[in-house]
Amino acid sequence: MASDVGSVIYMKAEINTVVSNTFKSLCRMKPVFLHADLLKGLSGDKEALRFIKKHIEPYGIVSTKSNIIKAAKREGLATIQRVFLIDTQSFHNSLDAITENEPDGIEIMPAIAPSIVKKYKEHFSIPIILGGLISDSSQIEAAFDQGADAVSFSKSDLWSYKPGAGSKNPV
């Protein structure tokens, strides 16, 4: 949390970790999004989202699942819908899901195809995050150059990277 990133997407969390006071204090330092699909110890239903909101208190959640996005929005959590693009049909399916779910942001995977950002920007005016397979700073810059609002990545040696002038902060 000591890095300059604007927010954090917490992946592969375990329930015992995220209910701790230490984790809650981290959530007060920066906006933390929990990846609800990968959270161990809770099922993926509306009761789990109520528990997350009441006892964990993250800024929001990330999910690939429409029912989780909708339940999180009802609980007042910020939502990021994660989509995996493998072909043209997955692109069109994601447009339908995003239109129906109205998430607060979209995370497009993999990030190494930044030219897709412009196509999403034609349909939605919410933040676009590129994530996945980021291995160096040039890929971060390419994502911003193509119009991404943020970039998510797990490679810790990039967490202190400062984007070039005019770029937004990575997630």
N, C-alpha and C positions, 0 to 999 in steps of 0.2 A: 504494500500500500504506500510505500515511501516513494514510488515512482511518480512521474508527472502525468500519467495517463488520466483521462477525464473520468472514466468509470471502469468497473470491473465486471466481467462475466465469470461467475464462479462455476466451474465445471466439476462434475463427478464428486459432489459433496455427499457427506454422510450426515444423517439427521443429528447424531450426537455432537458433531462439530458445529453445525449451523445454529443450534439452540444455545450454544455457550455464550457467556457474556463477552468473551474475547471477540467472537465473530460479530456479535451485535455492535460492539464498539467500532469495529471495522466498517460496518454498514453506516455508521454515523459520520465516518471520515470522508467517504466517497459514495456515489451511487453504486450499489452492488445489485447485479442481476443474477439470480440463481437459475441454473439450467434445470428446469423442473423435470424434464424427461430423464435426467441422469441422477437425480437426488435419491440416494439409497435410504430406505427406511420408511418411505411414504408411498402410497399408491397414487396414481395419476387421476384423481377425481376432485370434485368440488370441495369435499371435506378437507382434503390435503391442502388445497389452496387457502381455505379458511385458516388452517393451522399455520401455514407459512406466513400469512399476513399478520396473525395475532401473536405468534410466538417467535418468529424469526425476524420479521420486519425488514425485509430487503426493499430496495427501491422498486424492483420489479422482477419479472421472470423471463426466461427464454424458453421457447418450446417449438417443436415442429407440429404439434398436435392442436387442431382447431378447438377441441373441447377444453383443453387446458388454457389456451389463449382467452376464450370466452369466459371461463370461470375466473381467471385472474382479473380480467377487466371488471367483472361484477364485484370482486373484492377490493377494487380500487388500486390494484397494482399496475405499474407500467408494464407493457408487454412488447417483446420482440419476437416476431415470427421468423423462425429459422427455416430456410428453404434450401434444398439440395438440387442443383441443376445438373442433369445428366443428358438431357436432350430437349428438343423443342416442346414436346408434350409436357415435360415437367415444368417448363417455363409457363405454359398456358394454365396448367393446373394450379401453379402458385399464384398467378394473377387472380384466379377465381377464389382461392382460399383467403388471400389477403383482402380482397374486396368484401367477402362475407364476414371475416373476423375483425376487420378494422384495428389491427395492432398499432402500437405507437411507433414502431420501427420494424425494419426488415433486415435480417442478416442473411446474406446470400453466400452460399458455399458452392464451390470453392472460390476463394478470393483471387485466384490466379487467372480469372477471366474477367477483368475489370470492365471490359467494353459493354457488358450486360447492364451496367448501372444506368446508362442513358435510356435503355428500353423500359426499365422500371420507373424511371423519373417521368416518362411519358404518361404513366398510368396513376402514379401516386405522388403525393407531396409530403410524405413522411420520411424521416431519416433512413438512409440506406447504409447498411454496414456490410463490408466485405469481410469474410472470415475463412480460415482454413488454408493450410498448406503454405502459409507465409514463412519464408526462410531468410529473407534479407530486407534491408531498408528500401531497396529499389522497388520491391513489390508494394510496399506501403505507399511510396510516392506515386506509383502507377495507379493505385486505387484512388488516391485523392485527385490525381490529374484527370481521371475519368469521371469525377463527380461524386465519389463516395463521401458520405458525411463522417464516417468513422471506419476504423479497421480493427478487427479483433484477431488476436494471435496468442499462442501459448509460449512462444519462444522467449524465455526470460531475459536473454541478453539484448532483446529489442525493446524491453519495457521502458528503458530510459531514453529511447530514440526520440529526438525532437524533429517533427516534420518541417519541411522547408517553409519559407515565407508564404503565407496565404493558405496553407493547409490547416485543416482542423485537427484536433487532438485524436490520437488513436484510442480505441477502447481497450 
